[in-house]
Amino acid sequence: MISHRFSVPLLSTVICLVGVGLGIAQSQDKRTLLDRISKRPFDASVIGEVERNRNPDLLPPLRKAFEETDGKREKQYIARTLIKLGDQDTKYFEYLAGFARVAVESSAPTVFTRAADGTFLRGRPNPEFERWCRDHGLDVQQELVNQLKTYPSDVMMLAASGDARARDLLRQGLTSQNEGVFLSTIVGLVLLRDRASIPEILAEASRFPFENSKAVIAVILSSYEGEEVQREILAAVADPELREMYTKALEDRRKQQVR
């Protein structure tokens, strides 16, 4: 049953943007991190600290952990971190891209049926989504989990790596009917400073016209740095409400930077 106003993808995207990640703690020394990385089963809570430490000596044990770990989520975190620390081995990128590609290429219609005010209607999912699941021989409940949680998260893993090789796949995600996939895609393009995608981002954003969607899109767009690109976005935003939200998001970001 779907009964919430804000979807999991929307909230998880905001959390990622404001920097609430795994393993936030006081800085740990290299020896402590090496010990934590070497433990099995691999504990993904070490990832945030490893990414902040950025010590190249952590790369070999991370590669070993990747090979010795079976869990999908843990391997995704390890692959993402290896890429962020500079390891360009194709297998780490392809591991992340493989899952993200499935999400981006999904032809599923939107899961939600929404009322005129943007709230999600309680009860059954979108009838078109249910028909699509039947036509593709998929279990509706399992596909709900995929669309609401798994797919947006898989795209976010790739997006958060900041790997330029993901650019074309992320651009493909801009046309997704899945709001969480769309938002995760924007995050990745912003991290890549992909200004060429701004017009398409704004054009596709009109497919998600509700206040909560616009607020998240505004926050993501405010992560583009530089007055020139910010003026470009302001000039290109046709929706007055989105422009106002974007302007406020910029102001909030500037206040945070001053602190």
KEKOLDO-413148 format. One record per residue (C-alpha): residue number from 1; residue in three letters; x negated, y, z negated. Coordinates in pm, 1 decimal, padded with zeros to 6 digits. Each point is the difference from the previous one (the first is absolute). Layout:
resi: NUM resn: ALA c1: X c2: Y c3: Z
...
END
This chain:
resi: 1 resn: MET c1: 00000.0 c2: 00000.0 c3: 00000.0
resi: 2 resn: ILE c1: -00126.0 c2: 00349.4 c3: 00088.0
resi: 3 resn: SER c1: 00103.3 c2: 00257.1 c3: -00257.1
resi: 4 resn: HIS c1: -00281.1 c2: 00252.8 c3: -00042.2
resi: 5 resn: ARG c1: -00034.6 c2: 00350.2 c3: 00138.3
resi: 6 resn: PHE c1: -00375.0 c2: 00001.0 c3: 00057.3
resi: 7 resn: SER c1: -00151.8 c2: -00295.7 c3: 00179.1
resi: 8 resn: VAL c1: -00308.3 c2: -00184.9 c3: -00122.6
resi: 9 resn: PRO c1: -00197.3 c2: 00111.8 c3: 00308.4
resi: 10 resn: LEU c1: 00074.8 c2: 00366.0 c3: -00070.3
resi: 11 resn: LEU c1: -00112.5 c2: -00023.3 c3: -00360.7
resi: 12 resn: SER c1: -00307.1 c2: -00211.7 c3: 00071.3
resi: 13 resn: THR c1: -00111.3 c2: 00246.2 c3: 00266.4
resi: 14 resn: VAL c1: 00024.2 c2: 00290.4 c3: -00241.9
resi: 15 resn: ILE c1: -00197.5 c2: -00196.0 c3: -00260.0
resi: 16 resn: CYS c1: -00274.9 c2: -00068.5 c3: 00251.9
resi: 17 resn: LEU c1: -00015.6 c2: 00364.9 c3: 00100.1
resi: 18 resn: VAL c1: -00035.9 c2: 00135.3 c3: -00351.7
resi: 19 resn: GLY c1: -00282.1 c2: -00242.4 c3: -00065.6
resi: 20 resn: VAL c1: 00153.6 c2: -00245.7 c3: -00242.4
resi: 21 resn: GLY c1: -00188.1 c2: -00313.8 c3: 00102.4
resi: 22 resn: LEU c1: -00143.1 c2: -00314.4 c3: -00139.6
resi: 23 resn: GLY c1: -00250.3 c2: -00009.0 c3: -00281.8
resi: 24 resn: ILE c1: 00010.2 c2: 00361.2 c3: -00112.4
resi: 25 resn: ALA c1: -00228.3 c2: 00011.3 c3: -00300.3
resi: 26 resn: GLN c1: -00319.6 c2: 00151.1 c3: -00130.1
resi: 27 resn: SER c1: -00302.0 c2: -00039.3 c3: 00227.0
resi: 28 resn: GLN c1: -00174.8 c2: -00334.5 c3: -00031.8
resi: 29 resn: ASP c1: -00365.0 c2: -00077.5 c3: 00075.5
resi: 30 resn: LYS c1: -00115.6 c2: -00221.3 c3: 00284.2
resi: 31 resn: ARG c1: -00072.7 c2: -00300.0 c3: -00219.4
resi: 32 resn: THR c1: 00351.1 c2: 00001.0 c3: -00144.2
resi: 33 resn: LEU c1: 00153.0 c2: 00028.4 c3: 00346.1
resi: 34 resn: LEU c1: -00215.5 c2: -00281.6 c3: 00136.5
resi: 35 resn: ASP c1: 00115.6 c2: -00220.7 c3: -00283.9
resi: 36 resn: ARG c1: 00365.9 c2: 00082.2 c3: 00060.0
resi: 37 resn: ILE c1: -00026.8 c2: -00056.0 c3: 00375.3
resi: 38 resn: SER c1: -00162.1 c2: -00340.9 c3: -00052.6
resi: 39 resn: LYS c1: 00282.0 c2: -00137.4 c3: -00216.5
resi: 40 resn: ARG c1: 00253.3 c2: -00238.8 c3: 00149.4
resi: 41 resn: PRO c1: 00282.1 c2: 00025.8 c3: 00057.3
resi: 42 resn: PHE c1: -00082.8 c2: 00343.8 c3: 00133.3
resi: 43 resn: ASP c1: 00157.2 c2: 00281.2 c3: -00202.4
resi: 44 resn: ALA c1: 00109.4 c2: 00280.1 c3: 00234.7
resi: 45 resn: SER c1: 00009.6 c2: 00249.7 c3: -00287.7
resi: 46 resn: VAL c1: -00373.7 c2: 00053.5 c3: 00055.9
resi: 47 resn: ILE c1: 00055.9 c2: 00140.2 c3: 00348.7
resi: 48 resn: GLY c1: 00072.9 c2: 00359.6 c3: -00096.2
resi: 49 resn: GLU c1: -00319.1 c2: 00019.2 c3: -00207.2
resi: 50 resn: VAL c1: -00207.8 c2: -00157.2 c3: 00277.8
resi: 51 resn: GLU c1: 00129.6 c2: 00252.0 c3: 00252.9
resi: 52 resn: ARG c1: -00087.1 c2: 00287.7 c3: -00230.4
resi: 53 resn: ASN c1: -00344.1 c2: -00140.3 c3: -00080.3
resi: 54 resn: ARG c1: -00090.4 c2: -00049.9 c3: 00369.7
resi: 55 resn: ASN c1: -00321.3 c2: -00185.6 c3: -00084.6
resi: 56 resn: PRO c1: -00122.6 c2: -00196.9 c3: 00306.2
resi: 57 resn: ASP c1: -00127.2 c2: -00272.6 c3: -00232.9
resi: 58 resn: LEU c1: 00363.8 c2: -00094.1 c3: -00052.9
resi: 59 resn: LEU c1: 00047.6 c2: -00097.7 c3: 00365.9
resi: 60 resn: PRO c1: -00153.7 c2: -00352.5 c3: -00010.6
resi: 61 resn: PRO c1: 00207.1 c2: -00120.4 c3: -00296.8
resi: 62 resn: LEU c1: 00311.8 c2: 00153.9 c3: 00156.6
resi: 63 resn: ARG c1: -00065.1 c2: -00194.0 c3: 00321.9
resi: 64 resn: LYS c1: -00040.6 c2: -00315.0 c3: -00205.0
resi: 65 resn: ALA c1: 00322.3 c2: 00072.9 c3: -00186.2
resi: 66 resn: PHE c1: 00182.9 c2: 00041.8 c3: 00331.9
resi: 67 resn: GLU c1: -00112.0 c2: -00343.9 c3: 00115.9
resi: 68 resn: GLU c1: 00084.1 c2: -00166.6 c3: -00332.1
resi: 69 resn: THR c1: 00340.8 c2: 00161.7 c3: -00051.5
resi: 70 resn: ASP c1: 00322.6 c2: -00147.1 c3: 00138.7
resi: 71 resn: GLY c1: 00260.1 c2: 00252.6 c3: -00111.5
resi: 72 resn: LYS c1: 00117.0 c2: 00228.9 c3: 00280.0
resi: 73 resn: ARG c1: 00033.1 c2: 00313.6 c3: -00212.3
resi: 74 resn: GLU c1: -00339.0 c2: -00048.3 c3: -00166.2
resi: 75 resn: LYS c1: -00170.0 c2: -00060.6 c3: 00336.9
resi: 76 resn: GLN c1: 00166.4 c2: 00312.0 c3: 00138.6
resi: 77 resn: TYR c1: -00138.3 c2: 00209.4 c3: -00284.0
resi: 78 resn: ILE c1: -00347.2 c2: -00145.6 c3: 00046.5
resi: 79 resn: ALA c1: 00007.0 c2: 00054.0 c3: 00378.2
resi: 80 resn: ARG c1: 00123.7 c2: 00356.9 c3: -00042.9
resi: 81 resn: THR c1: -00274.4 c2: 00075.8 c3: -00250.2
resi: 82 resn: LEU c1: -00274.5 c2: -00152.3 c3: 00214.4
resi: 83 resn: ILE c1: 00109.7 c2: 00221.9 c3: 00289.2
resi: 84 resn: LYS c1: 00016.2 c2: 00309.2 c3: -00221.4
resi: 85 resn: LEU c1: -00352.2 c2: -00074.9 c3: -00123.7
resi: 86 resn: GLY c1: -00128.6 c2: -00014.4 c3: 00356.9
resi: 87 resn: ASP c1: 00012.8 c2: -00366.1 c3: 00100.8
resi: 88 resn: GLN c1: 00095.4 c2: -00005.1 c3: 00368.8
resi: 89 resn: ASP c1: 00030.6 c2: -00377.8 c3: 00037.0
resi: 90 resn: THR c1: 00296.1 c2: -00054.8 c3: 00230.6
resi: 91 resn: LYS c1: 00145.8 c2: -00279.3 c3: -00211.6
resi: 92 resn: TYR c1: 00092.3 c2: 00236.3 c3: -00283.5
resi: 93 resn: PHE c1: 00172.4 c2: 00242.1 c3: 00233.3
resi: 94 resn: GLU c1: 00178.4 c2: -00281.4 c3: 00183.4
resi: 95 resn: TYR c1: 00118.7 c2: -00150.8 c3: -00326.7
resi: 96 resn: LEU c1: 00176.8 c2: 00324.4 c3: -00088.8
resi: 97 resn: ALA c1: 00110.5 c2: 00076.3 c3: 00355.6
resi: 98 resn: GLY c1: 00152.4 c2: -00344.5 c3: 00047.5
resi: 99 resn: PHE c1: 00256.7 c2: 00052.4 c3: -00273.3
resi: 100 resn: ALA c1: 00059.3 c2: 00364.5 c3: 00092.4
resi: 101 resn: ARG c1: 00057.9 c2: -00095.7 c3: 00361.7
resi: 102 resn: VAL c1: 00282.1 c2: -00236.5 c3: -00095.7
resi: 103 resn: ALA c1: 00162.0 c2: 00282.9 c3: -00197.2
resi: 104 resn: VAL c1: -00039.0 c2: 00260.5 c3: 00272.0
resi: 105 resn: GLU c1: 00124.7 c2: -00229.2 c3: 00275.2
resi: 106 resn: SER c1: 00312.0 c2: -00110.6 c3: -00188.2
resi: 107 resn: SER c1: 00308.9 c2: 00080.0 c3: 00204.4
resi: 108 resn: ALA c1: 00233.5 c2: -00013.5 c3: -00299.9
resi: 109 resn: PRO c1: 00259.2 c2: 00277.4 c3: -00029.9
resi: 110 resn: THR c1: 00004.9 c2: 00197.9 c3: -00320.9
resi: 111 resn: VAL c1: 00094.0 c2: -00196.6 c3: -00309.7
resi: 112 resn: PHE c1: 00212.1 c2: 00273.3 c3: -00151.1
resi: 113 resn: THR c1: 00343.1 c2: 00136.4 c3: 00064.6
resi: 114 resn: ARG c1: 00006.4 c2: 00359.0 c3: -00118.3
resi: 115 resn: ALA c1: 00280.8 c2: 00235.5 c3: -00088.9
resi: 116 resn: ALA c1: 00023.1 c2: 00349.8 c3: 00145.7
resi: 117 resn: ASP c1: -00182.6 c2: 00147.6 c3: -00300.3
resi: 118 resn: GLY c1: -00298.7 c2: -00231.1 c3: 00046.0
resi: 119 resn: THR c1: 00072.3 c2: -00237.2 c3: -00286.2
resi: 120 resn: PHE c1: -00024.6 c2: -00370.9 c3: 00064.9
resi: 121 resn: LEU c1: 00336.2 c2: -00173.6 c3: 00005.9
resi: 122 resn: ARG c1: 00033.4 c2: -00269.9 c3: -00264.7
resi: 123 resn: GLY c1: 00057.8 c2: -00359.2 c3: 00094.7
resi: 124 resn: ARG c1: -00098.9 c2: -00179.4 c3: 00316.1
resi: 125 resn: PRO c1: -00290.3 c2: 00103.9 c3: 00222.8
resi: 126 resn: ASN c1: 00056.9 c2: 00160.6 c3: 00336.9
resi: 127 resn: PRO c1: 00221.3 c2: -00242.0 c3: 00201.5
resi: 128 resn: GLU c1: -00224.7 c2: 00053.9 c3: 00303.1
resi: 129 resn: PHE c1: -00297.3 c2: -00113.8 c3: -00207.5
resi: 130 resn: GLU c1: 00186.8 c2: -00311.9 c3: -00109.5
resi: 131 resn: ARG c1: 00090.0 c2: -00080.5 c3: 00362.3
resi: 132 resn: TRP c1: -00361.8 c2: 00052.3 c3: 00103.4
resi: 133 resn: CYS c1: -00113.9 c2: -00245.5 c3: -00267.8
resi: 134 resn: ARG c1: 00249.9 c2: -00261.9 c3: 00117.6
resi: 135 resn: ASP c1: -00099.3 c2: 00050.0 c3: 00364.0
resi: 136 resn: HIS c1: -00366.1 c2: -00054.1 c3: -00091.8
resi: 137 resn: GLY c1: 00063.4 c2: -00294.1 c3: -00230.5
resi: 138 resn: LEU c1: -00117.3 c2: 00190.7 c3: -00308.1
resi: 139 resn: ASP c1: 00125.4 c2: -00013.7 c3: -00356.9
resi: 140 resn: VAL c1: 00158.1 c2: 00335.5 c3: -00081.5
resi: 141 resn: GLN c1: -00127.1 c2: 00016.1 c3: -00358.8
resi: 142 resn: GLN c1: -00356.7 c2: -00090.6 c3: 00093.5
resi: 143 resn: GLU c1: 00000.2 c2: 00248.9 c3: 00283.2
resi: 144 resn: LEU c1: 00127.6 c2: 00267.5 c3: -00239.0
resi: 145 resn: VAL c1: -00310.3 c2: -00060.4 c3: -00210.7
resi: 146 resn: ASN c1: -00217.3 c2: 00023.4 c3: 00310.4
resi: 147 resn: GLN c1: 00157.5 c2: 00323.2 c3: 00120.7
resi: 148 resn: LEU c1: 00021.5 c2: 00175.0 c3: -00337.0
resi: 149 resn: LYS c1: -00323.5 c2: -00109.9 c3: -00160.2
resi: 150 resn: THR c1: -00236.4 c2: -00218.7 c3: 00201.1
resi: 151 resn: TYR c1: -00012.5 c2: 00188.8 c3: 00328.9
resi: 152 resn: PRO c1: -00043.7 c2: 00353.2 c3: -00140.3
resi: 153 resn: SER c1: -00265.8 c2: -00130.9 c3: -00237.4
resi: 154 resn: ASP c1: -00185.5 c2: -00180.5 c3: 00279.9
resi: 155 resn: VAL c1: -00009.9 c2: 00315.6 c3: 00211.7
resi: 156 resn: MET c1: -00108.7 c2: 00205.3 c3: -00301.1
resi: 157 resn: MET c1: -00291.8 c2: -00238.0 c3: -00060.9
resi: 158 resn: LEU c1: -00126.6 c2: 00064.7 c3: 00350.4
resi: 159 resn: ALA c1: 00078.5 c2: 00371.1 c3: -00020.2
resi: 160 resn: ALA c1: -00187.6 c2: 00041.7 c3: -00327.9
resi: 161 resn: SER c1: -00316.1 c2: -00151.7 c3: 00148.0
resi: 162 resn: GLY c1: -00049.8 c2: 00316.9 c3: 00204.6
resi: 163 resn: ASP c1: -00130.1 c2: -00212.3 c3: 00287.7
resi: 164 resn: ALA c1: 00010.0 c2: 00181.4 c3: 00334.0
resi: 165 resn: ARG c1: 00054.2 c2: -00333.6 c3: 00176.2
resi: 166 resn: ALA c1: 00353.4 c2: 00005.5 c3: -00141.6
resi: 167 resn: ARG c1: 00099.2 c2: 00320.5 c3: 00180.4
resi: 168 resn: ASP c1: 00188.2 c2: -00154.3 c3: 00293.5
resi: 169 resn: LEU c1: 00182.8 c2: -00252.3 c3: -00216.7
resi: 170 resn: LEU c1: 00102.4 c2: 00272.4 c3: -00244.0
resi: 171 resn: ARG c1: 00124.9 c2: 00218.7 c3: 00282.1
resi: 172 resn: GLN c1: 00214.0 c2: -00292.3 c3: 00113.5
resi: 173 resn: GLY c1: 00155.0 c2: -00004.9 c3: -00346.4
resi: 174 resn: LEU c1: 00144.1 c2: 00347.4 c3: 00047.0
resi: 175 resn: THR c1: 00291.5 c2: -00148.9 c3: 00194.4
resi: 176 resn: SER c1: 00081.1 c2: -00262.8 c3: -00264.4
resi: 177 resn: GLN c1: 00358.5 c2: -00017.9 c3: -00125.7
resi: 178 resn: ASN c1: -00142.0 c2: -00087.7 c3: -00341.7
resi: 179 resn: GLU c1: -00029.2 c2: 00319.9 c3: -00202.0
resi: 180 resn: GLY c1: -00271.4 c2: -00142.4 c3: -00225.8
resi: 181 resn: VAL c1: -00208.8 c2: -00109.0 c3: 00298.6
resi: 182 resn: PHE c1: 00046.5 c2: 00342.5 c3: 00157.5
resi: 183 resn: LEU c1: -00113.5 c2: 00178.4 c3: -00317.2
resi: 184 resn: SER c1: -00298.5 c2: -00230.3 c3: -00049.8
resi: 185 resn: THR c1: -00095.5 c2: 00064.0 c3: 00361.8
resi: 186 resn: ILE c1: -00002.0 c2: 00376.6 c3: -00057.1
resi: 187 resn: VAL c1: -00224.5 c2: -00044.5 c3: -00302.6
resi: 188 resn: GLY c1: -00252.1 c2: -00185.3 c3: 00214.8
resi: 189 resn: LEU c1: 00004.1 c2: 00259.8 c3: 00276.1
resi: 190 resn: VAL c1: -00047.2 c2: 00280.5 c3: -00252.6
resi: 191 resn: LEU c1: -00297.6 c2: -00183.2 c3: -00151.9
resi: 192 resn: LEU c1: -00146.2 c2: -00024.9 c3: 00349.8
resi: 193 resn: ARG c1: 00062.8 c2: 00374.2 c3: 00050.2
resi: 194 resn: ASP c1: 00188.1 c2: -00090.0 c3: 00316.2
resi: 195 resn: ARG c1: 00133.3 c2: 00339.2 c3: 00104.2
resi: 196 resn: ALA c1: 00103.2 c2: -00128.9 c3: 00341.8
resi: 197 resn: SER c1: 00276.3 c2: -00202.9 c3: -00166.0
resi: 198 resn: ILE c1: 00159.3 c2: 00296.0 c3: -00180.4
resi: 199 resn: PRO c1: 00258.5 c2: 00081.1 c3: 00272.2
resi: 200 resn: GLU c1: 00112.9 c2: -00364.0 c3: 00014.3
resi: 201 resn: ILE c1: 00007.8 c2: -00026.5 c3: -00379.5
resi: 202 resn: LEU c1: 00231.4 c2: 00300.7 c3: -00019.0
resi: 203 resn: ALA c1: 00216.1 c2: -00122.7 c3: 00288.3
resi: 204 resn: GLU c1: 00043.1 c2: -00346.4 c3: -00151.0
resi: 205 resn: ALA c1: 00058.5 c2: 00144.2 c3: -00349.1
resi: 206 resn: SER c1: 00334.5 c2: 00130.1 c3: 00123.4
resi: 207 resn: ARG c1: 00122.3 c2: -00362.1 c3: -00008.1
resi: 208 resn: PHE c1: -00016.7 c2: 00018.1 c3: -00380.8
resi: 209 resn: PRO c1: 00197.2 c2: 00320.4 c3: -00064.9
resi: 210 resn: PHE c1: 00082.5 c2: -00045.2 c3: -00367.0
resi: 211 resn: GLU c1: -00139.6 c2: 00208.3 c3: -00283.8
resi: 212 resn: ASN c1: -00198.5 c2: -00273.9 c3: -00172.8
resi: 213 resn: SER c1: -00160.7 c2: -00104.2 c3: 00329.4
resi: 214 resn: LYS c1: -00091.5 c2: 00357.5 c3: 00089.2
resi: 215 resn: ALA c1: -00156.5 c2: 00058.9 c3: -00341.0
resi: 216 resn: VAL c1: -00236.7 c2: -00294.1 c3: 00044.1
resi: 217 resn: ILE c1: -00084.4 c2: 00097.1 c3: 00359.1
resi: 218 resn: ALA c1: -00077.0 c2: 00354.6 c3: -00115.4
resi: 219 resn: VAL c1: -00239.6 c2: -00125.4 c3: -00269.1
resi: 220 resn: ILE c1: -00179.0 c2: -00226.6 c3: 00247.0
resi: 221 resn: LEU c1: -00037.4 c2: 00278.6 c3: 00257.0
resi: 222 resn: SER c1: -00139.6 c2: 00233.3 c3: -00265.7
resi: 223 resn: SER c1: -00300.0 c2: -00232.1 c3: -00019.8
resi: 224 resn: TYR c1: -00122.1 c2: 00131.9 c3: 00336.9
resi: 225 resn: GLU c1: -00275.1 c2: 00239.4 c3: -00108.9
resi: 226 resn: GLY c1: -00088.1 c2: 00333.5 c3: 00158.3
resi: 227 resn: GLU c1: 00194.7 c2: 00318.1 c3: 00063.4
resi: 228 resn: GLU c1: -00000.7 c2: -00051.8 c3: 00375.2
resi: 229 resn: VAL c1: 00172.0 c2: -00336.9 c3: -00010.7
resi: 230 resn: GLN c1: 00239.4 c2: 00123.8 c3: -00267.3
resi: 231 resn: ARG c1: 00103.6 c2: 00290.6 c3: 00222.9
resi: 232 resn: GLU c1: 00040.2 c2: -00248.0 c3: 00285.3
resi: 233 resn: ILE c1: 00236.7 c2: -00212.8 c3: -00207.5
resi: 234 resn: LEU c1: 00201.5 c2: 00298.9 c3: -00119.1
resi: 235 resn: ALA c1: 00040.2 c2: 00120.5 c3: 00357.1
resi: 236 resn: ALA c1: 00107.9 c2: -00344.7 c3: 00119.4
resi: 237 resn: VAL c1: 00252.3 c2: -00082.6 c3: -00274.4
resi: 238 resn: ALA c1: 00346.9 c2: 00067.3 c3: 00138.4
resi: 239 resn: ASP c1: 00193.2 c2: -00110.9 c3: -00308.4
resi: 240 resn: PRO c1: 00031.6 c2: 00295.5 c3: -00243.4
resi: 241 resn: GLU c1: 00039.8 c2: -00230.1 c3: -00300.4
resi: 242 resn: LEU c1: -00310.4 c2: -00201.1 c3: 00088.9
resi: 243 resn: ARG c1: -00194.8 c2: 00323.2 c3: 00058.6
resi: 244 resn: GLU c1: 00099.4 c2: 00126.3 c3: -00343.1
resi: 245 resn: MET c1: -00097.2 c2: -00329.8 c3: -00162.6
resi: 246 resn: TYR c1: -00331.8 c2: -00001.2 c3: 00185.9
resi: 247 resn: THR c1: -00076.4 c2: 00355.5 c3: -00110.9
resi: 248 resn: LYS c1: 00071.8 c2: -00093.7 c3: -00361.0
resi: 249 resn: ALA c1: -00214.0 c2: -00314.2 c3: 00028.9
resi: 250 resn: LEU c1: -00288.7 c2: 00216.1 c3: 00123.4
resi: 251 resn: GLU c1: 00043.9 c2: 00237.6 c3: -00292.1
resi: 252 resn: ASP c1: 00005.4 c2: -00287.8 c3: -00247.4
resi: 253 resn: ARG c1: -00315.8 c2: -00147.5 c3: 00152.7
resi: 254 resn: ARG c1: -00180.5 c2: 00334.6 c3: -00022.1
resi: 255 resn: LYS c1: 00096.0 c2: 00035.0 c3: -00365.2
resi: 256 resn: GLN c1: -00138.5 c2: -00347.2 c3: -00069.8
resi: 257 resn: GLN c1: -00327.3 c2: 00088.7 c3: 00171.5
resi: 258 resn: VAL c1: -00039.5 c2: 00313.2 c3: -00214.3
resi: 259 resn: ARG c1: 00030.9 c2: -00196.1 c3: -00325.0
END
